[in-house]
């Protein structure tokens, strides 16, 4: 094995010299290689005096640290400018996409929470049609809320329709077009709403309807509306973005916007795109909020903008 080492060292030396180093560097490499070979021949031990460290000192890697490949200030500034432009174009879309995914998870979670809680309430109090509630009555709203949320952790409850800000209800909500304003303090007072702030910062608000029809099947008798604000009082406070609606029926909780809902109310897509009330079912069953980005979605056709 030892007899082959001088030839390997020689090949290393030749490679370094031939790889494009400067004349002065090549001269230095040659000198070290020749000295190493002579020393190895005299001592009879190729490994004893061959200084690989010295050879590496003249490695072509020095080419990459020389002034000839440095970037100018102008080049650095142009590169940073391009990076900034790309970031400004992509980051807002990434943030919005992330926020939509978070909202989808929250809406699905509250749907499961309310559904399970209602089934437990049925065991304790029977179905909602037996609760003897009066339409748009504050006391009935309190009864409905308390029974629905009996098994849900709440931080605070608000029983005055005019003062629900402490429970995460904003003063103003916008319909889906972002132009039509719904004055919460007046509209919710008229509807005798009550609310509760949940442990995760979201809000549930209830309105009693007393068995009115919103569609076919379970929706033929709706005993209450349940509004869910996914982030409480924080913006955007827009129906279909952070405010969603559910129906309390005789046997279950049903998200607004299903195929069984009347066109005159909030069946998707019309009921979602026009006002925002009918977006909830789409979020739960399609798992996205793509109606914010395209207007040709339907239960029978496209379920994503990319389809």
Protein Blocks (a to p, Z undefined) as FASTA:
>chain_A
ZZmmmmmmmmmmmmmmmnopafklmmmmmmmmmmmmmmmmmnopaklmmcfklmmmmgck
lmmmmmklcccfklmmmmmmmmmmmmmmmmmmmmmmmmmmmmmmmmmmmmmmmmmmmmmm
mmmnopfklnopaehifklmmmmmmmmmmmpccfbdcfbfklmmlnopafbdcdfkomac
cdfklmmmmnopaddddfkopacddddeehpafbehjllpccbdcdddfkljbcfhighi
lpccddddfkbccdehiakbcfklmccfklmmmnommmmmmmmmnopaklmmbccbcfkl
cfbfkZZ
